[in-house]
Amino acid sequence: MRAFAPGFHLYAVAPGEWRLAEPGERFQRLAMADERLADLAEALASGADITTLGPDAAALEQILVDRGAFTLPQTTVAPPRRVRIAGDGPVASALRSILSAQVGLIREASSDETVDAIVSIDAWYRDAHWVQLAARGVPLHRCHSDGTALYIGPFSAGPGAAGYGDYRGRRRAASPLVVELDALWAHLDTKPPEPLSASPGMAAIAAALIASDLFAWSAGEPVPHRTTEVELRADGTIHRHPVLPLPHVTAL
């Protein structure tokens, strides 16, 4: 059934005067007899194909198609993606609630299943753990805390995405104290994992950011944070840091 895309609305503003409203507060005037346009609008609202209702109906249909007013029909239904959530705490719980509310898109995988992606939610930076997870060759999303802030992503899924190796390399290259950074990461690797602690609000925001990436990836759409690390501060502000993939160097 055909339906209007989000943000598109067809409506009368006065007798004989109609508008097509588009996202971003863009408006198109439609000139057609009021009763005729009302009948066609009703047919459109019911999901009917109006191209067979006359030349004027076909012209209106073409206008709407050209403006991108219709959602594209979904021809196939893909099986849900299998995602393993590695970690516990409020962020993991909030993420599980969001994913479970959208039935058929993503399914949380059991520990012994082959997975399509992994989400690692950790109380601190876990370099060796993430190196091991990245080596599995499936998309990896991450969330960890540093002080009172949470750091989310990038999600290594989709064309041009930054993997953990890219993120790690850029962190080390940008550090003025790389020896100290390596020593800190080595120390944190020795600590046993703990649930990531976060306030309910921060947990909800962090989970929503992760879920937005997972849903886009599962639908085959561009992943919002495939080259972005999100810093979520305790005051609720969000700061985005670009993380571009490292260039591949070919030996001569």
C-alpha positions as CSV (number, residue, x, y, z in Angstrom):
1,M,0.0,0.0,0.0
2,R,1.3,3.4,-0.9
3,A,1.8,6.0,1.8
4,F,3.1,9.5,2.2
5,A,6.7,9.7,3.4
6,P,7.3,11.3,6.8
7,G,6.8,15.1,6.7
8,F,4.6,15.2,3.6
9,H,1.0,16.4,4.0
10,L,-1.7,17.2,1.4
11,Y,-4.5,19.4,2.7
12,A,-6.8,22.3,1.9
13,V,-6.2,25.8,3.2
14,A,-9.2,27.5,1.6
15,P,-12.0,26.6,-0.9
16,G,-10.2,25.7,-4.1
17,E,-6.7,26.1,-2.5
18,W,-4.5,23.2,-1.5
19,R,-1.0,22.7,-0.3
20,L,1.6,19.9,-0.4
21,A,3.7,20.5,2.7
22,E,7.2,19.0,2.6
23,P,9.8,18.5,5.3
24,G,11.8,21.6,6.2
25,E,8.7,23.9,5.9
26,R,8.6,23.8,2.1
27,F,5.1,24.3,0.5
28,Q,3.8,23.6,-3.0
29,R,0.6,25.2,-4.3
30,L,-1.8,22.8,-6.1
31,A,-4.2,24.1,-8.6
32,M,-7.2,21.9,-9.3
33,A,-11.0,21.9,-8.7
34,D,-11.6,21.6,-5.0
35,E,-14.0,18.7,-5.0
36,R,-11.8,16.8,-7.5
37,L,-8.7,17.3,-5.4
38,A,-10.5,16.3,-2.3
39,D,-11.6,13.0,-3.9
40,L,-8.0,12.3,-5.1
41,A,-6.6,13.2,-1.6
42,E,-9.1,10.7,-0.1
43,A,-8.0,8.1,-2.5
44,L,-4.4,8.7,-1.8
45,A,-5.0,8.5,2.0
46,S,-6.5,5.0,1.5
47,G,-3.4,3.9,-0.4
48,A,-5.1,3.7,-3.8
49,D,-3.2,4.0,-7.1
50,I,-4.8,7.1,-8.6
51,T,-3.1,6.9,-12.0
52,T,-6.1,5.2,-13.5
53,L,-8.5,7.9,-12.3
54,G,-7.9,10.3,-15.2
55,P,-5.2,12.5,-16.7
56,D,-5.4,15.0,-13.9
57,A,-5.0,12.3,-11.4
58,A,-2.0,10.9,-13.2
59,A,-0.4,14.4,-13.4
60,L,-0.9,14.8,-9.6
61,E,0.6,11.4,-9.0
62,Q,3.7,12.3,-11.1
63,I,4.1,15.6,-9.1
64,L,4.0,13.7,-5.8
65,V,6.5,11.1,-7.1
66,D,8.9,13.8,-8.4
67,R,8.7,15.6,-5.0
68,G,9.6,12.3,-3.2
69,A,6.3,12.3,-1.3
70,F,5.8,8.6,-1.2
71,T,7.7,5.9,0.8
72,L,9.3,3.3,-1.3
73,P,7.5,-0.1,-1.1
74,Q,9.4,-2.8,0.8
75,T,9.6,-5.7,-1.5
76,T,11.4,-8.2,0.7
77,V,11.5,-8.8,4.4
78,A,15.0,-9.6,5.6
79,P,15.5,-11.8,8.7
80,P,16.4,-9.9,11.9
81,R,20.0,-9.2,12.4
82,R,21.6,-11.1,15.3
83,V,23.4,-8.8,17.7
84,R,25.4,-9.7,20.8
85,I,25.3,-7.2,23.7
86,A,28.5,-7.7,25.7
87,G,28.1,-5.9,29.0
88,D,25.7,-5.1,31.8
89,G,24.3,-2.1,33.5
90,P,21.8,0.7,32.7
91,V,23.0,1.3,29.2
92,A,22.8,-2.4,28.2
93,S,19.3,-2.7,29.8
94,A,18.0,0.4,28.0
95,L,19.4,-0.9,24.7
96,R,17.8,-4.2,25.1
97,S,14.4,-2.5,25.8
98,I,14.7,-0.4,22.7
99,L,15.7,-3.3,20.4
100,S,13.0,-5.6,21.8
101,A,10.3,-2.9,21.1
102,Q,11.1,-3.1,17.3
103,V,10.1,-6.6,16.5
104,G,11.6,-8.2,13.4
105,L,14.6,-5.8,12.9
106,I,17.2,-7.0,15.4
107,R,17.4,-10.0,17.7
108,E,19.7,-10.3,20.6
109,A,21.9,-13.3,20.0
110,S,22.7,-16.0,22.6
111,S,26.3,-16.6,23.7
112,D,26.8,-19.6,21.4
113,E,25.3,-18.1,18.2
114,T,27.1,-16.7,15.2
115,V,26.4,-13.0,15.2
116,D,26.1,-10.2,12.7
117,A,27.4,-7.5,15.1
118,I,28.6,-7.0,18.6
119,V,27.9,-4.1,21.0
120,S,30.6,-3.9,23.8
121,I,29.4,-1.8,26.8
122,D,32.2,-1.4,29.3
123,A,32.9,0.6,32.5
124,W,36.3,1.8,31.1
125,Y,38.6,1.6,28.1
126,R,39.3,-2.0,27.2
127,D,41.9,-2.0,24.4
128,A,42.9,-5.7,24.3
129,H,39.2,-6.8,24.5
130,W,38.2,-4.6,21.6
131,V,41.1,-5.7,19.5
132,Q,39.9,-9.3,20.0
133,L,36.3,-8.4,19.2
134,A,37.4,-6.5,16.1
135,A,39.4,-9.5,14.9
136,R,36.2,-11.5,14.5
137,G,35.4,-9.5,11.4
138,V,31.9,-8.5,12.3
139,P,30.7,-4.9,12.9
140,L,31.6,-3.6,16.4
141,H,29.9,-0.9,18.4
142,R,31.4,0.3,21.7
143,C,30.4,2.4,24.7
144,H,32.6,3.1,27.7
145,S,33.0,5.7,30.4
146,D,35.8,8.1,31.2
147,G,35.3,10.2,34.3
148,T,31.7,11.4,34.2
149,A,31.3,11.2,30.4
150,L,30.2,8.3,28.2
151,Y,31.9,7.6,24.8
152,I,29.9,5.9,22.1
153,G,31.1,4.5,18.8
154,P,32.1,4.6,16.0
155,F,30.1,1.7,14.7
156,S,32.3,-0.2,12.2
157,A,29.5,-1.0,9.8
158,G,28.8,0.2,6.3
159,P,31.0,1.6,3.5
160,G,33.8,3.8,4.7
161,A,33.3,3.0,8.4
162,A,36.0,3.4,10.9
163,G,36.9,0.2,12.7
164,Y,38.5,-0.1,16.1
165,G,41.9,-0.3,14.5
166,D,41.4,3.0,12.9
167,Y,40.1,4.5,16.1
168,R,43.0,3.1,18.1
169,G,45.6,4.3,15.6
170,R,44.2,7.8,15.6
171,R,44.1,8.0,19.4
172,R,47.7,6.9,19.6
173,A,48.8,9.2,16.8
174,A,47.1,12.2,18.4
175,S,48.4,11.6,21.9
176,P,51.4,13.7,23.1
177,L,52.1,11.0,25.7
178,V,51.6,7.8,23.7
179,V,53.9,5.8,26.1
180,E,51.7,6.8,29.0
181,L,48.5,6.1,27.0
182,D,49.7,2.6,26.2
183,A,50.6,2.0,29.8
184,L,47.2,3.1,31.0
185,W,45.4,0.9,28.5
186,A,47.6,-2.0,29.5
187,H,46.7,-1.4,33.2
188,L,42.9,-1.1,32.4
189,D,43.2,-4.4,30.5
190,T,44.2,-6.2,33.7
191,K,41.0,-5.1,35.6
192,P,38.1,-7.5,35.6
193,P,35.1,-6.2,33.7
194,E,32.3,-4.5,35.6
195,P,28.8,-3.2,34.6
196,L,28.9,0.3,33.2
197,S,27.3,2.7,35.7
198,A,25.2,5.6,34.3
199,S,22.3,7.8,35.3
200,P,18.9,6.8,33.8
201,G,19.0,9.8,31.5
202,M,22.5,9.2,30.2
203,A,21.8,5.5,29.8
204,A,18.7,6.3,27.7
205,I,20.5,8.7,25.5
206,A,23.5,6.4,25.0
207,A,21.3,3.5,24.2
208,A,19.2,5.5,21.7
209,L,22.4,6.6,19.9
210,I,23.6,3.0,19.6
211,A,20.1,1.8,18.6
212,S,19.9,4.4,15.8
213,D,23.1,3.0,14.3
214,L,21.9,-0.6,14.6
215,F,18.5,0.1,13.1
216,A,20.0,2.0,10.1
217,W,22.5,-0.8,9.6
218,S,19.8,-3.5,9.8
219,A,17.7,-1.6,7.2
220,G,20.6,-1.2,4.8
221,E,20.7,2.6,5.3
222,P,23.7,4.8,6.0
223,V,24.9,4.4,9.6
224,P,24.9,7.8,11.4
225,H,28.0,7.2,13.5
226,R,30.1,5.0,11.3
227,T,32.9,7.7,11.4
228,T,32.0,9.5,14.6
229,E,32.6,9.1,18.3
230,V,29.9,10.6,20.4
231,E,30.9,12.1,23.8
232,L,27.9,12.3,26.1
233,R,28.7,14.5,29.1
234,A,27.0,14.4,32.5
235,D,25.1,17.6,31.8
236,G,23.4,15.9,28.8
237,T,25.3,17.7,26.1
238,I,26.5,15.7,23.1
239,H,29.8,16.4,21.4
240,R,30.7,14.5,18.1
241,H,34.3,13.8,17.2
242,P,35.1,12.6,13.6
243,V,37.1,9.4,13.3
244,L,38.1,8.8,9.7
245,P,39.5,5.4,8.6
246,L,43.3,5.2,8.3
247,P,44.7,5.2,4.8
248,H,45.9,1.9,3.5
249,V,49.6,1.9,2.6
250,T,50.8,-0.5,0.0
251,A,54.4,-1.6,0.2
252,L,56.5,-0.9,-2.9
